[in-house]
């Protein structure tokens, strides 16, 4: 039996060096080229576009925008780390009222895009909002000069909004770490006489450092990517400066130069995250089931209610406020569900999201399958390069996508004029194709990671057995692996579809004339101070975003 297994492995290994493996490697390289091309285009445009605007940018735009961006990322990261780590530790290590419900509910803010949260908080905390209205009613104030109230349209307001919806990135990573490893180590430390706080700071926090860094990196990237919230709240970040320099000043080269600075931010974040996780590996000798059986610290008295409130407040802030404010407006405008403007935007969103999901899943499948059939330096490098797109803000991608597509459109148009005497116009840069390309680059990592996780659940012996029975590599993929990979494929497509529907940064800059998605429709109405009119489209986005969040919450509910 052992010799047979070895012969199967040798045969499978030989088959991986045949025709199928080089073709897969080529396709994997092409997928990475598709991701890298916008970044290369940005560099070329920044260098060759001239320096006429550079003195103005250096003197008036970049220093202020860079300082604001760094401060926003630092403050948002600090706030999300505090909320995420505290709530993850409480639900993983302690027993208190509503713990099981809050364990799943703490994920709900992921369904709320940051720009929708900003619009909701703006409606809640402005002078005409319910909070200040209640203050005036209780204390008898008449005007805003009679009392002081913090301005939500400020850096502090941006930190409040972004931390309210982004903390689940850290919460999910830390909760998993505390459940799998932290509680086992904590029990050992308690038997040696350590108190709960000492265990938390000396044992569990250091063990969770890799998870914390992963979550902080995601938070920083999402903060850099945001444009709707920071513009609405009046915070001039690098992302907004790219948008303003391109569309308001008409300087594509200047926008590309600012985009190069943002790319340096992204590369630095990735390097810091990798360095922080280096040699930070912990393992538990217990099985997952055994870890889950460990006893939690039962809180009593005021402590248990304090823990409940500490976990409830982030849910109310990140999900409750936007859902209540926008939902209340939407209920008063149910007639807008059949408005042509909304239906067109919904159709465009579905079309763009579906095509993006299709392309991203196809490219992600190629990368994941190439890694499965035979790891090589080529496929590993292609996978790493393809994953770079997720960290690039949408505004940066928009510039990198538009430049090569416009050049291709112009070349095709010139050829058609010379040969056939008619103009083809803007076939790619003037249509929704540009949005699909940008979103594919940005969300390819999400599809590839989901599909790779699906492949890892399938034993390599399945491939070996199919090849031993005379199946070719193509037949093995088609008849054996694909049917078993259907759940992973559908999950990857669903995630990319919904993230594309929520995407605003790239869409607002690449959309053709008179082409709205749900996200840009909400942005247009909110920019004209008509948040109420944007509420119906906003609630469609929220409800769509709740689908993957509910799936995650259900998986959390199945865990103790």
C-alpha positions as CSV (number, residue, x, y, z in Angstrom):
1,X,0.0,0.0,0.0
2,X,2.8,2.4,0.9
3,X,4.6,1.7,-2.4
4,X,1.4,2.3,-4.3
5,X,0.9,5.6,-2.6
6,X,4.5,6.7,-3.4
7,X,4.0,5.7,-7.1
8,X,0.8,7.7,-7.2
9,X,2.6,10.7,-5.8
10,X,5.5,10.3,-8.3
11,X,3.0,10.0,-11.2
12,X,1.1,13.1,-10.0
13,X,4.3,15.0,-9.6
14,X,5.3,14.1,-13.1
15,X,2.0,15.2,-14.5
16,X,2.4,18.6,-12.9
17,X,5.5,19.2,-15.0
18,X,3.6,18.6,-18.3
19,X,1.6,20.9,-20.4
20,X,-1.0,21.9,-17.9
21,X,1.4,23.4,-15.3
22,X,3.2,25.8,-17.7
23,X,-0.2,27.0,-19.1
24,X,-1.4,27.6,-15.5
25,X,1.8,29.5,-14.7
26,X,1.3,31.6,-17.8
27,X,-2.3,32.4,-16.8
28,X,-1.2,33.2,-13.3
29,X,1.5,35.6,-14.5
30,X,-1.1,37.3,-16.8
31,X,-3.4,37.7,-13.8
32,X,-0.6,39.4,-11.9
33,X,0.2,41.6,-14.9
34,X,-3.5,42.7,-14.9
35,X,-3.1,43.8,-11.3
36,X,0.3,45.5,-11.8
37,X,-0.5,47.4,-14.9
38,X,-2.5,50.2,-13.2
39,X,0.4,50.7,-10.7
40,X,3.0,50.9,-13.5
41,X,0.7,53.3,-15.4
42,X,0.6,55.6,-12.3
43,X,4.4,55.6,-12.1
44,X,4.8,56.4,-15.8
45,X,2.1,59.1,-15.7
46,X,3.7,60.7,-12.6
47,X,7.1,60.8,-14.2
48,X,6.2,61.8,-17.8
49,X,3.2,64.0,-17.0
50,X,5.3,67.1,-16.3
51,X,6.0,69.1,-13.2
52,X,3.9,72.2,-13.7
53,X,1.7,71.4,-10.8
54,X,4.3,69.9,-8.6
55,X,5.4,73.2,-6.8
56,X,1.8,74.0,-5.9
57,X,1.2,70.4,-4.7
58,X,4.4,70.4,-2.6
59,X,3.7,73.8,-1.1
60,X,-0.1,73.7,-0.5
61,X,-1.5,70.2,-0.8
62,X,0.8,67.3,0.0
63,X,2.1,68.4,3.4
64,X,-1.3,69.2,4.9
65,X,-3.0,66.1,3.3
66,X,-0.1,63.8,4.4
67,X,-0.3,65.1,7.9
68,X,-4.1,64.7,8.0
69,X,-3.9,61.2,6.5
70,X,-1.2,60.0,9.0
71,X,-3.2,61.5,11.9
72,X,-6.4,60.0,10.7
73,X,-4.9,56.5,10.2
74,X,-3.1,56.7,13.6
75,X,-6.2,57.8,15.6
76,X,-8.5,55.4,13.8
77,X,-6.1,52.5,14.3
78,X,-5.8,53.3,18.0
79,X,-9.6,53.5,18.4
80,X,-10.3,50.4,16.5
81,X,-7.6,48.5,18.3
82,X,-9.0,49.4,21.7
83,X,-12.6,48.5,20.7
84,X,-11.7,45.3,18.8
85,X,-9.3,43.9,21.4
86,X,-11.5,44.7,24.4
87,X,-14.7,43.2,22.8
88,X,-12.9,40.2,21.5
89,X,-11.4,39.4,24.9
90,X,-14.7,39.9,26.7
91,X,-16.7,37.5,24.4
92,X,-13.9,35.0,24.3
93,X,-12.8,34.9,27.9
94,X,-15.7,36.1,30.0
95,X,-19.3,35.1,30.7
96,X,-21.9,37.9,31.0
97,X,-25.5,38.7,29.9
98,X,-26.1,38.6,26.1
99,X,-22.6,37.4,25.4
100,X,-23.6,34.9,22.7
101,X,-25.8,37.4,20.9
102,X,-23.2,40.2,21.1
103,X,-20.5,37.8,19.9
104,X,-22.3,37.6,16.6
105,X,-23.7,41.2,16.6
106,X,-20.3,42.8,16.9
107,X,-19.7,41.9,13.2
108,X,-22.7,43.8,11.9
109,X,-20.9,47.2,11.3
110,X,-19.1,45.5,8.4
111,X,-22.3,45.8,6.5
112,X,-22.2,49.6,6.7
113,X,-19.9,51.4,4.2
114,X,-18.0,54.2,5.9
115,X,-19.7,56.9,3.7
116,X,-23.2,55.7,4.7
117,X,-22.1,55.9,8.4
118,X,-20.8,59.4,7.8
119,X,-24.1,60.5,6.3
120,X,-26.1,59.0,9.2
121,X,-23.9,60.5,11.9
122,X,-24.1,63.8,10.1
123,X,-27.9,63.7,10.3
124,X,-27.8,62.6,14.0
125,X,-25.3,65.1,15.3
126,X,-25.8,68.3,13.3
127,X,-27.7,71.3,14.8
128,X,-31.0,70.2,13.3
129,X,-30.5,66.6,14.4
130,X,-32.2,64.8,17.2
131,X,-29.3,64.9,19.7
132,X,-28.8,68.7,19.6
133,X,-32.6,69.1,19.4
134,X,-33.0,67.2,22.6
135,X,-30.3,69.3,24.3
136,X,-32.0,72.5,23.4
137,X,-35.3,71.1,24.5
138,X,-34.0,70.0,27.9
139,X,-31.9,73.0,28.7
140,X,-33.9,75.7,27.0
141,X,-31.2,76.8,24.5
142,X,-32.3,78.7,21.5
143,X,-29.3,79.0,19.1
144,X,-26.0,77.2,18.7
145,X,-24.2,80.1,20.4
146,X,-25.9,79.3,23.6
147,X,-24.0,76.0,24.1
148,X,-21.0,74.1,22.8
149,X,-21.3,70.9,20.9
150,X,-18.5,69.0,19.0
151,X,-18.6,69.4,15.3
152,X,-19.1,66.1,13.6
153,X,-17.6,67.5,10.4
154,X,-14.0,67.4,11.7
155,X,-11.1,65.0,12.1
156,X,-12.6,63.8,15.4
157,X,-15.9,63.1,13.6
158,X,-14.0,61.1,10.9
159,X,-12.3,59.0,13.6
160,X,-15.6,58.3,15.2
161,X,-17.3,57.2,12.0
162,X,-14.4,55.1,10.7
163,X,-13.6,53.4,14.0
164,X,-17.3,52.6,14.4
165,X,-17.5,50.6,11.2
166,X,-13.9,49.3,10.9
167,X,-13.3,47.8,14.4
168,X,-14.7,44.3,13.3
169,X,-11.5,43.7,11.3
170,X,-9.6,43.6,14.6
171,X,-12.4,42.0,16.6
172,X,-12.7,39.0,14.2
173,X,-8.9,38.4,14.1
174,X,-8.4,38.8,17.9
175,X,-11.5,36.8,18.8
176,X,-10.3,33.8,16.8
177,X,-6.8,34.1,18.4
178,X,-8.2,34.3,21.9
179,X,-10.4,31.3,21.4
180,X,-7.9,29.1,19.7
181,X,-4.8,29.9,21.9
182,X,-5.4,32.6,24.4
183,X,-7.8,30.9,26.7
184,X,-5.6,27.7,26.9
185,X,-2.6,29.8,27.9
186,X,-4.8,31.9,30.2
187,X,-5.9,28.8,32.1
188,X,-2.3,27.8,32.7
189,X,-1.4,31.3,33.9
190,X,-4.3,31.4,36.3
191,X,-3.3,28.1,37.8
192,X,0.1,29.7,38.5
193,X,-1.6,32.5,40.4
194,X,-1.9,35.3,37.8
195,X,-4.9,37.6,37.9
196,X,-7.2,38.3,34.9
197,X,-5.6,41.6,34.0
198,X,-2.1,40.3,34.3
199,X,-3.1,37.4,32.1
200,X,-4.6,39.7,29.6
201,X,-1.7,42.1,29.3
202,X,1.2,39.6,29.8
203,X,-0.1,36.5,28.0
204,X,-3.0,37.1,25.7
205,X,-2.1,40.5,24.2
206,X,1.4,39.3,23.1
207,X,0.0,36.1,21.7
208,X,-2.6,38.1,19.7
209,X,0.0,40.4,18.2
210,X,0.0,38.8,14.7
211,X,-3.8,39.0,14.6
212,X,-3.8,42.6,15.8
213,X,-1.3,43.6,13.2
214,X,-3.4,42.0,10.4
215,X,-6.5,43.8,11.6
216,X,-4.7,47.1,11.9
217,X,-3.3,46.8,8.4
218,X,-6.8,46.2,7.1
219,X,-8.1,49.2,9.0
220,X,-5.4,51.4,7.7
221,X,-6.0,50.3,4.1
222,X,-9.7,50.9,4.4
223,X,-9.0,54.3,6.0
224,X,-6.7,55.3,3.1
225,X,-9.3,54.0,0.6
226,X,-12.2,56.1,2.0
227,X,-13.3,59.2,0.1
228,X,-17.0,59.5,0.7
229,X,-16.8,59.9,4.5
230,X,-13.7,62.2,4.6
231,X,-15.1,64.5,1.9
232,X,-18.5,64.7,3.7
233,X,-16.8,65.4,7.0
234,X,-14.4,68.0,5.6
235,X,-11.1,66.1,6.2
236,X,-8.5,66.7,3.5
237,X,-6.7,63.4,3.1
238,X,-4.4,62.2,0.3
239,X,-7.3,60.3,-1.2
240,X,-9.5,63.4,-1.3
241,X,-6.5,65.4,-2.7
242,X,-6.2,62.9,-5.6
243,X,-9.9,63.3,-6.3
244,X,-9.8,67.1,-6.1
245,X,-6.6,67.5,-8.1
246,X,-7.9,65.4,-11.0
247,X,-11.5,66.5,-11.2
248,X,-11.5,70.0,-9.9
249,X,-8.0,71.2,-11.0
250,X,-8.0,69.1,-14.2
251,X,-4.5,67.8,-13.5
252,X,-4.2,64.0,-14.1
253,X,-0.4,64.1,-13.8
254,X,-0.7,65.9,-10.4
255,X,-3.2,63.4,-9.2
256,X,-0.8,60.6,-10.3
257,X,2.0,62.2,-8.4
258,X,-0.1,62.2,-5.2
259,X,-1.1,58.6,-6.0
260,X,2.5,57.6,-6.0
261,X,2.8,58.9,-2.4
262,X,-0.2,56.9,-1.4
263,X,1.4,53.8,-3.0
264,X,4.4,54.3,-0.8
265,X,2.0,54.4,2.2
266,X,0.5,51.1,1.1
267,X,3.9,49.4,0.6
268,X,5.1,50.7,4.0
269,X,1.9,49.3,5.6
270,X,2.5,45.9,4.1
271,X,6.1,45.8,5.1
272,X,5.3,46.8,8.7
273,X,2.6,44.1,8.9
274,X,5.0,41.4,7.6
275,X,7.8,42.6,10.0
276,X,5.5,42.6,13.0
277,X,4.3,39.1,12.3
278,X,7.7,37.7,11.6
279,X,8.7,35.0,14.2
280,X,5.4,35.6,16.0
281,X,4.0,32.1,15.8
282,X,2.2,30.4,18.6
283,X,0.6,27.0,18.7
284,X,-1.7,25.3,21.1
285,X,-1.3,21.6,22.1
286,X,-5.0,21.3,22.6
287,X,-7.5,20.7,19.8
288,X,-10.0,23.3,18.9
289,X,-12.8,21.4,20.6
290,X,-10.7,21.2,23.8
291,X,-10.0,24.9,23.7
292,X,-13.7,25.7,23.3
293,X,-14.4,23.6,26.4
294,X,-12.2,25.8,28.6
295,X,-14.1,27.6,31.3
296,X,-14.8,31.4,30.9
297,X,-14.3,33.8,33.7
298,X,-17.9,34.4,35.1
299,X,-18.4,38.1,35.8
300,X,-20.8,39.2,38.5
301,X,-22.3,42.4,39.9
302,X,-21.6,45.6,38.0
303,X,-18.8,44.0,36.0
304,X,-21.1,41.8,34.0
305,X,-23.3,44.7,33.1
306,X,-20.3,46.8,32.3
307,X,-19.1,44.1,29.9
308,X,-22.5,43.9,28.2
309,X,-22.6,47.7,27.7
310,X,-19.0,47.7,26.5
311,X,-19.9,45.2,23.8
312,X,-23.3,46.8,23.0
313,X,-22.1,50.3,22.4
314,X,-19.9,49.5,19.3
315,X,-22.9,47.6,17.8
316,X,-25.2,50.6,18.3
317,X,-22.6,53.1,17.0
318,X,-21.4,51.1,14.0
319,X,-24.7,49.5,12.9
320,X,-27.6,50.8,15.0
321,X,-27.2,54.5,14.2
322,X,-26.8,54.2,10.4
323,X,-29.5,51.5,10.1
324,X,-32.0,53.5,12.2
325,X,-31.4,56.9,10.6
326,X,-31.3,55.7,7.0
327,X,-34.0,53.1,7.5
328,X,-36.3,55.7,9.0
329,X,-35.8,58.0,6.0
330,X,-36.3,55.1,3.6
331,X,-39.6,54.0,5.2
332,X,-41.0,57.5,4.4
333,X,-39.9,57.3,0.8
334,X,-41.0,53.8,-0.3
335,X,-42.4,55.2,-3.5
336,X,-38.8,55.8,-4.7
337,X,-38.3,52.0,-5.0
338,X,-40.0,52.3,-8.4
339,X,-38.4,55.6,-9.5
340,X,-36.5,55.2,-12.9
341,X,-33.4,56.9,-11.4
342,X,-33.1,54.3,-8.7
343,X,-34.0,51.4,-10.9
344,X,-31.3,52.4,-13.4
345,X,-28.7,52.7,-10.7
346,X,-29.7,49.3,-9.3
347,X,-29.4,47.7,-12.7
348,X,-26.0,49.3,-13.3
349,X,-24.8,48.1,-9.8
350,X,-26.0,44.5,-10.5
351,X,-24.4,44.4,-13.9
352,X,-21.1,45.8,-12.9
353,X,-20.9,43.7,-9.7
354,X,-21.9,40.5,-11.5
355,X,-19.3,41.0,-14.2
356,X,-16.6,41.9,-11.7
357,X,-17.4,38.8,-9.6
358,X,-17.2,36.6,-12.7
359,X,-13.8,38.0,-13.8
360,X,-12.4,38.0,-10.3
361,X,-13.5,34.5,-9.6
362,X,-12.0,33.2,-12.9
363,X,-8.7,34.9,-12.3
364,X,-8.7,33.9,-8.6
365,X,-9.4,30.3,-9.6
366,X,-6.5,30.3,-11.9
367,X,-4.2,31.5,-9.2
368,X,-5.5,29.1,-6.6
369,X,-5.4,26.1,-8.9
370,X,-1.9,27.0,-10.1
371,X,-0.8,27.0,-6.5
372,X,-2.5,23.6,-5.9
373,X,-1.1,21.8,-8.9
374,X,2.5,22.7,-8.2
375,X,4.1,25.5,-6.3
376,X,7.0,27.3,-8.0
377,X,8.6,30.6,-7.7
378,X,6.6,31.8,-10.7
379,X,3.2,30.9,-9.3
380,X,4.1,32.1,-5.8
381,X,5.4,35.5,-7.1
382,X,2.2,35.8,-9.3
383,X,0.0,35.2,-6.3
384,X,1.8,37.8,-4.1
385,X,1.7,40.4,-6.9
386,X,-1.9,39.7,-7.5
387,X,-2.7,40.3,-3.8
388,X,-1.2,43.7,-3.9
389,X,-4.3,45.2,-5.5
390,X,-6.4,45.0,-2.4
391,X,-4.2,47.4,-0.5
392,X,-4.4,50.1,-3.3
393,X,-7.0,52.8,-2.7
394,X,-9.8,53.0,-5.3
395,X,-8.8,56.6,-6.3
396,X,-5.3,55.4,-7.0
397,X,-6.6,52.5,-9.0
398,X,-8.9,54.8,-11.0
399,X,-6.0,56.8,-12.3
400,X,-3.9,53.7,-13.1
401,X,-6.9,52.1,-14.9
402,X,-7.9,55.1,-16.9
403,X,-4.5,55.9,-18.4
404,X,-3.8,52.6,-20.2
405,X,-7.5,52.1,-21.2
406,X,-7.6,55.6,-22.7
407,X,-4.4,55.0,-24.6
408,X,-5.8,51.7,-25.9
409,X,-9.1,53.4,-26.9
410,X,-7.2,56.2,-28.8
411,X,-5.0,53.7,-30.6
412,X,-8.0,51.6,-31.7
413,X,-9.9,54.7,-32.7
414,X,-7.0,56.0,-34.8
415,X,-6.7,52.7,-36.6
416,X,-10.4,52.5,-37.4
417,X,-10.3,56.1,-38.7
418,X,-7.4,55.4,-41.0
419,X,-8.6,52.0,-42.3
420,X,-12.4,52.3,-42.3
421,X,-13.1,56.0,-41.9
422,X,-15.2,56.0,-38.8
423,X,-14.6,56.6,-35.1
424,X,-15.1,53.9,-32.5
425,X,-15.1,56.3,-29.5
426,X,-14.3,55.3,-26.0
427,X,-14.9,51.6,-26.0
428,X,-13.3,50.9,-22.6
429,X,-12.5,54.1,-20.7
430,X,-15.8,55.6,-21.5
431,X,-17.9,52.6,-20.3
432,X,-18.5,50.5,-17.3
433,X,-15.5,48.3,-18.3
434,X,-13.2,50.7,-16.5
435,X,-15.1,50.2,-13.2
436,X,-15.1,46.4,-13.7
437,X,-11.3,46.4,-14.3
438,X,-10.6,48.6,-11.2
439,X,-12.9,46.5,-8.9
440,X,-11.4,43.3,-10.2
441,X,-7.9,44.4,-9.4
442,X,-9.0,45.6,-5.9
443,X,-11.1,42.5,-5.0
444,X,-9.1,39.8,-6.7
445,X,-7.4,38.9,-3.4
446,X,-10.7,38.3,-1.8
447,X,-11.7,35.8,-4.5
448,X,-8.3,34.1,-4.6
449,X,-8.1,33.7,-0.9
450,X,-11.6,32.2,-0.6
451,X,-10.9,29.8,-3.4
452,X,-7.5,28.8,-2.1
453,X,-9.1,28.1,1.3
454,X,-11.6,25.9,-0.5
455,X,-8.8,24.0,-2.3
456,X,-7.0,23.4,1.0
457,X,-10.0,21.5,2.2
458,X,-9.7,19.0,-0.6
459,X,-7.1,16.3,-0.2
460,X,-4.4,16.1,-2.9
461,X,-5.2,12.4,-2.9
462,X,-8.3,13.2,-4.9
463,X,-6.2,14.4,-7.8
464,X,-3.9,11.5,-7.5
465,X,-6.7,8.9,-7.5
466,X,-8.4,10.5,-10.5
467,X,-5.1,10.5,-12.5
468,X,-4.4,6.9,-11.5
469,X,-7.8,6.0,-13.0
470,X,-6.9,7.5,-16.3
471,X,-8.4,11.0,-16.0
472,X,-6.5,13.8,-17.6
473,X,-5.8,17.0,-15.6
474,X,-8.6,18.7,-17.3
475,X,-11.0,15.9,-16.7
476,X,-10.0,15.8,-13.0
477,X,-10.6,19.5,-12.7
478,X,-14.0,19.4,-14.5
479,X,-15.5,16.2,-13.0
480,X,-13.9,15.9,-9.6
481,X,-12.7,19.2,-8.2
482,X,-15.1,21.7,-9.7
483,X,-18.3,20.1,-8.2
484,X,-16.6,20.0,-4.8
485,X,-15.4,23.6,-5.1
486,X,-18.9,24.9,-5.9
487,X,-19.5,26.3,-2.3
488,X,-16.2,28.1,-2.3
489,X,-16.8,29.5,-5.8
490,X,-20.2,30.8,-4.9
491,X,-18.9,32.3,-1.7
492,X,-16.1,34.1,-3.5
493,X,-18.5,35.4,-6.1
494,X,-20.9,36.7,-3.5
495,X,-18.2,38.5,-1.5
496,X,-16.8,40.2,-4.6
497,X,-20.3,41.1,-5.9
498,X,-21.3,42.8,-2.6
499,X,-18.0,44.6,-2.2
500,X,-18.2,45.9,-5.7
501,X,-21.8,47.1,-5.1
502,X,-20.5,49.1,-2.0
503,X,-17.4,50.5,-3.8
504,X,-17.4,54.3,-4.2
505,X,-13.8,55.6,-4.5
506,X,-13.0,54.0,-7.9
507,X,-16.6,54.1,-9.2
508,X,-17.1,57.9,-8.7
509,X,-14.0,58.6,-10.7
510,X,-14.4,56.1,-13.5
511,X,-18.1,56.1,-14.2
512,X,-19.2,57.3,-17.7
513,X,-21.4,60.3,-18.2
514,X,-25.0,59.8,-16.9
515,X,-24.0,56.4,-15.4
516,X,-24.9,55.9,-11.7
517,X,-24.6,52.9,-9.4
518,X,-26.3,52.8,-6.1
519,X,-23.1,54.0,-4.4
520,X,-22.7,57.0,-6.7
521,X,-26.4,57.8,-6.5
522,X,-26.1,58.0,-2.7
523,X,-23.0,60.1,-3.0
524,X,-24.6,62.6,-5.4
525,X,-27.7,63.1,-3.2
526,X,-25.6,63.4,0.0
527,X,-23.2,65.9,-1.6
528,X,-26.3,68.1,-2.3
529,X,-27.4,67.8,1.3
530,X,-30.3,65.4,0.4
531,X,-29.5,62.4,2.6
532,X,-33.2,61.7,2.9
533,X,-33.4,61.2,-0.9
534,X,-30.4,58.9,-0.8
535,X,-31.8,56.7,2.0
536,X,-33.6,54.1,-0.2
537,X,-30.5,53.4,-2.3
538,X,-28.4,53.4,0.9
539,X,-30.6,50.8,2.5
540,X,-30.4,48.5,-0.5
541,X,-26.6,48.7,-0.1
542,X,-26.8,48.0,3.6
543,X,-29.2,45.0,3.1
544,X,-26.9,43.6,0.4
545,X,-23.9,44.0,2.7
546,X,-25.6,42.2,5.5
547,X,-25.7,38.9,3.5
548,X,-22.0,38.0,4.1
549,X,-22.1,39.5,7.6
550,X,-25.0,37.3,8.5
551,X,-23.0,34.3,7.2
552,X,-20.1,35.2,9.4
553,X,-22.4,35.9,12.4
554,X,-24.0,32.4,12.0
555,X,-20.6,30.8,12.0
556,X,-19.7,32.7,15.2
557,X,-23.0,31.6,16.8
558,X,-22.0,28.0,16.3
559,X,-18.9,28.5,18.4
560,X,-19.1,28.8,22.2
